[in-house]
Amino acid sequence: MLSKRIIPCLDIKEGRTVKGINFVDLVDAGDPVEQAAIYAKQGADELVFLDITATVENRKTLIELVKKVASQIDIPFTVGGGISSVEDVSALLNAGADKISINSSAVKDPELIDRLALEFGSQCVVVAIDTRFVDGEHIVHVRGGRTPTEKRTPQWIKEVNERGAGELLLTSMDHDGTKQGFACELLREVNNMVDIPVIASGGAGKMEHFYDVFTHGNADAGLAASIFHFHEIDIPELKKYLIEKGLTIRL
């Protein structure tokens, strides 16, 4: 059995890590370069860096900050925010990213997934999907979760898989920042649709939530932000807990 992964997420705004609830009311959560180094030492399996306002502000990801973070870690590093071309991805990989994450740009131009997978390999392409439950359906949202689209989440997930994404990063906006647990039912449905790894995001509040998302949600990885940033849960203790519960976890 493949090891389940624990992934801290650095949501970046104006060069600082921030965190909010349901994608709003953002508060400062620290220096991303310092945090990245700490998480790598603590045993995080990977690190995700999301420049959350790059798309809204119509600019590219903060390349120099990506370089600084990459210089501090020796674990797989995914970067997202404002990526819309092969050139953007090339620049980020050269800056030290191992994988890139696309969201709004993929919804706008689905063939971008095909192009990036062809150019860099599917293993490099993570497609992030922000979903909210609206009028009885899961609906894809873009622009940092601000704008609903006409895409239904299950259909978009299938298309992303078919176009060559190597991994899905699925965030339930209804759960994001609430600390009430991941969207396990939705995640289980998603895992039955695709043959690529699924990273669960949105809702982690205690160690039991990770156990639930790995067992009931069938997620391959659990991503969280504020509980790690504010030391509500430390990664070594979380991994020890999950191993004691019988899960396959890398120490």
C-alpha positions in Angstrom: 0.0 0.0 0.0 1.3 3.5 -0.8 2.0 5.7 2.1 -0.6 8.4 2.9 0.9 11.9 2.7 0.7 14.8 5.0 1.0 18.2 3.2 1.2 21.6 4.8 -0.1 24.4 2.5 1.3 27.9 2.4 -1.3 30.3 1.1 0.6 33.4 0.1 -0.5 37.0 -0.2 1.9 39.9 -0.6 4.8 37.6 0.3 3.3 36.4 3.6 1.5 33.2 4.6 -2.2 33.9 5.3 -5.2 31.9 6.4 -8.9 32.5 6.5 -12.3 30.8 6.7 -14.1 29.8 3.5 -11.4 31.7 1.6 -12.1 35.1 3.2 -11.2 37.1 6.4 -7.5 36.4 5.9 -5.0 36.8 8.8 -1.2 36.7 8.8 0.2 33.3 9.6 4.0 33.9 9.3 7.0 33.9 7.0 6.7 31.2 4.3 10.5 30.7 4.0 10.9 30.0 7.7 7.7 27.8 7.8 8.9 25.8 4.8 12.2 24.9 6.5 10.4 23.9 9.7 7.9 21.7 7.9 10.6 19.9 6.0 12.5 19.2 9.3 9.3 18.0 10.9 8.7 15.3 8.3 6.1 16.8 6.0 5.9 14.6 2.9 5.4 17.5 0.5 4.8 21.2 0.5 2.2 23.2 -1.4 2.7 26.9 -2.1 -0.3 28.8 -3.5 -0.1 32.5 -4.4 -3.8 32.9 -3.8 -4.3 36.4 -5.2 -2.1 36.0 -8.4 -5.0 35.2 -10.6 -7.3 37.9 -9.1 -4.6 40.5 -9.4 -3.8 39.3 -13.0 -0.1 38.7 -12.3 2.4 35.8 -12.2 3.5 33.8 -9.1 6.2 35.3 -6.9 9.2 33.7 -8.5 11.8 35.0 -6.1 9.9 33.8 -3.1 9.5 30.4 -4.7 13.3 30.3 -5.1 13.8 31.1 -1.4 11.4 28.5 -0.3 12.9 25.8 -2.6 16.4 26.5 -1.2 15.2 25.6 2.3 13.5 22.2 1.6 14.3 18.8 0.3 10.8 17.5 -0.1 8.5 17.6 -3.2 7.3 21.2 -3.7 4.2 22.2 -5.6 3.5 25.8 -6.6 0.3 27.4 -7.9 -1.2 30.8 -8.6 -1.4 32.8 -11.9 0.0 29.9 -14.1 -1.4 30.0 -17.6 1.3 28.9 -20.0 4.2 26.5 -20.7 6.5 29.4 -20.1 5.1 30.0 -16.6 5.6 26.4 -15.7 9.2 26.3 -17.1 10.1 29.4 -15.0 8.7 27.9 -11.8 10.4 24.5 -12.3 13.7 26.4 -12.9 13.0 28.3 -9.7 12.9 25.0 -7.7 9.3 23.7 -8.0 8.8 20.0 -8.5 5.2 20.3 -9.6 2.8 23.0 -10.5 -0.9 23.5 -9.7 -3.4 25.1 -12.0 -7.0 26.0 -11.3 -8.7 29.0 -12.9 -6.5 28.8 -16.0 -7.4 25.2 -16.6 -11.2 25.9 -16.3 -10.7 28.8 -18.8 -8.6 26.7 -21.2 -8.9 23.0 -20.5 -6.4 22.2 -23.2 -3.7 23.8 -21.0 -3.7 20.5 -19.1 -3.0 18.5 -22.2 -0.2 20.9 -23.2 1.5 20.9 -19.8 1.2 17.1 -19.5 2.8 16.7 -22.9 5.6 19.2 -22.3 6.5 18.3 -18.7 4.9 14.9 -18.0 1.7 14.3 -16.1 3.6 13.7 -12.8 4.3 17.5 -12.9 0.7 18.6 -13.3 -1.6 19.0 -10.4 -5.1 20.4 -11.1 -6.6 22.2 -8.2 -10.4 22.3 -8.0 -12.3 24.5 -5.6 -15.9 23.2 -5.2 -18.9 24.4 -3.3 -22.3 22.7 -2.8 -24.9 24.9 -4.5 -28.6 24.1 -5.0 -28.0 20.4 -4.6 -24.9 20.1 -6.8 -21.1 20.4 -6.4 -20.1 23.4 -8.5 -16.5 24.4 -9.6 -15.4 27.9 -8.5 -12.5 29.9 -9.8 -10.5 33.1 -9.0 -9.5 32.0 -5.5 -12.9 30.5 -4.9 -14.7 33.8 -5.5 -16.5 33.0 -8.8 -18.9 30.1 -9.5 -18.7 28.5 -13.0 -21.1 26.5 -15.0 -19.0 23.4 -14.5 -20.3 20.6 -12.3 -17.5 19.2 -10.2 -17.8 15.5 -11.0 -17.8 16.1 -14.8 -14.8 18.5 -14.5 -12.9 15.9 -12.4 -13.4 13.3 -15.1 -12.3 15.6 -17.8 -9.2 16.7 -15.9 -8.2 13.0 -15.4 -8.7 12.2 -19.1 -6.7 15.3 -20.2 -3.6 14.1 -18.4 -3.5 15.6 -14.9 -1.1 13.6 -12.6 -2.9 14.6 -9.4 -6.0 16.3 -8.1 -6.1 18.9 -5.3 -9.7 19.0 -4.2 -10.8 21.8 -1.8 -14.3 21.8 -0.4 -15.0 25.5 0.1 -17.8 24.6 2.4 -15.3 23.0 4.8 -12.3 25.3 4.3 -11.1 26.8 7.5 -14.0 25.4 9.5 -12.0 22.7 11.3 -15.0 20.4 11.2 -13.5 17.7 9.1 -12.8 17.0 5.4 -15.6 16.4 2.8 -15.1 12.6 3.1 -18.3 11.6 1.2 -17.4 13.8 -1.8 -13.8 12.6 -1.7 -14.8 8.9 -1.8 -17.0 9.6 -4.8 -14.1 11.4 -6.5 -11.7 8.6 -5.8 -14.1 6.2 -7.5 -14.1 8.4 -10.7 -10.3 8.7 -11.3 -7.2 6.7 -11.4 -4.8 9.4 -10.2 -4.0 10.5 -6.6 -6.4 12.8 -4.8 -5.2 15.4 -2.3 -7.9 16.4 0.2 -8.1 20.0 1.3 -10.5 22.0 3.5 -11.7 21.2 7.0 -8.9 19.7 9.0 -9.2 20.5 12.7 -7.9 17.5 14.6 -5.9 14.4 14.1 -9.0 12.2 13.8 -10.0 14.2 10.6 -6.9 12.9 8.8 -7.7 9.3 9.9 -11.2 9.8 8.6 -10.2 11.3 5.2 -7.7 8.5 4.6 -10.1 5.7 5.6 -13.6 6.9 4.8 -12.6 9.4 2.1 -10.0 7.2 0.5 -7.7 10.3 0.0 -4.1 9.8 -1.0 -3.0 12.9 0.9 -4.3 15.3 3.4 -3.5 19.0 3.1 -3.9 21.6 5.8 -2.8 25.1 6.7 -3.8 26.9 9.9 -3.6 23.8 12.2 0.0 23.5 11.3 0.9 27.2 11.1 -0.5 27.9 14.5 0.8 24.6 16.1 -2.6 23.2 16.9 -1.3 19.9 15.5 2.4 19.1 14.9 3.3 16.8 12.0 5.4 14.3 14.0 2.6 13.8 16.5 0.1 13.5 13.7 2.2 10.8 11.9 2.7 8.9 15.1 -1.1 8.9 15.7 -1.9 7.7 12.2 0.7 4.9 12.4 -0.8 3.7 15.7 -4.2 3.6 14.0 -2.7 1.2 11.4 -2.1 3.5 8.5 1.0 3.4 6.2 2.8 6.6 6.9 6.4 7.7 6.1 8.3 8.9 9.2 
